[in-house]
Amino acid sequence: MLQHLKRAYLLWFDCYGKLPKTHRYSFGKRIDNLFAEAIEMIFTATFLKPEEKLPYVKIAIRKCDAIKFFLLLLFESHSLEQKKFIALSEPLDEVGRMLGGWHGQLTTNPIRKKQNSPDKTAGEK
């Protein structure tokens, strides 16, 4: 997941300096900050206990969604070329799917997992 986000950020970094000044210091700076925050949330969640990860994953999802929204605004305002927009969207979509899966794993009911686990017979240790 971090690899995909890193790849997207490196693509973004190339685009960032080429944005028109009107957007570079507004949406561009905001997108740059969101990338850093999303990377930090994912990186932090990676090292936490499972019961502590969920808030960080939720924040990372929100940050990535905001990145996608601001990129769309740049594209629609003709400040970002279609080719670059597509190249940025692909790894971000993959990160979104991965974060959604991670969120799903963390929010499954632990009681349900225990109920569906096979019972150990008396002879098993």
N, C-alpha and C positions, 0 to 999 in steps of 0.2 A: 504494500500500500504506500509506504513512504517512497519507494522507488518511482511509482507512478506520479506521485505528487511532486517529487523532486524533478522529474522529467518535465512536467507541466510548468513548474516554476522556471526552469532554465529556458523553456520556450518563451515564457512571459517576459523574463529578464531581457531577452533579445528584442521583444516588441516594445517594452516599457520606454526605452530611450528614444524610440522612433515615433512615439505618440506626439500629436500636436500639443503645444504648451497648454492650450486651454483645457485639455483633458489629462495631461501628464501629471499635473500637480493637484488634481482633484480625484477623478476616478482612478487614474493610474496609481497614485500614491495609496489610495484606499485598497486597491486590489493587491498591491505589493504587501501592505500590512496584513491583509487577510490571509495571504499565502503563509506568511511567517507565523501567524497565530494558529492556523490549521496544522501546520507542520509541528508546532510546539505541542498542541493538544494530542495529536496522534502519537508523537514521540513519548509524551508523558504517560499516556494511557497504556502504552506497550509495557511499561515497567511496573504498573500497579497491580494490586490484587484484583481478581475478577469483580469482587463486590464494590470496588472503588472506581472502576473504569467508566461506567455508564455516563456520568456527567461530562467527562472529557470527550467521549465519543459523540454525544449529543451536540456539544459545542463545535466539534470538528465538522459535523454534518452541516450545521448552520453556517459556518465559515465558508465551506466549499460551495454551498448553495448561493451564498452572497457573491462569491467570486464569479460563479457562472452568470449570475444576474448582471453584475457590473460589466463583465465581458460582452454580454449581449447588448447592453446599452452602448458600449464603445463601437461594436459592430454596426448597430442600427444608426449610429450618428456618423458613420463612415470614417471613424478614427482608427478602426482596426480592419484590415483586409480580410476577406472571406476565407482565404487559404489559411491565414494565421489563426482566425477564429476557430476553424475546424480542427486545426492541429492542436490547439489548446483544449478544445472541448473533449476530444477523445480520451486523453488520460484523466481528465477531471470526471468524466462520466464513469470511468472504471473505478476511480477512487470513491465516487458516490455509491456505486454498487457494493464495493467492499465494505464501506462504512455502514451501509444498510444491513449487510449480512452480519457484521460484528454487533450492531445494535440489536438485531434479532436474536442472536445468541445470548446476549447479556440480559435481554428482557424475557426470555422464556421462563416459565414458572418452575422453580427448582423442585417444588412439591410434585409436579407432574412428572418430572424426570425420575424421581424416586419411585413413584407409583408405577411407571412403565418399566422399571428395571426388573430383570428376572430375579426371583427369590432364590436365595442360596439354600440348598438342601442341607440337611443335618450333617452330611458327610463332607461338605466343602469347607475349606478354611478361608 
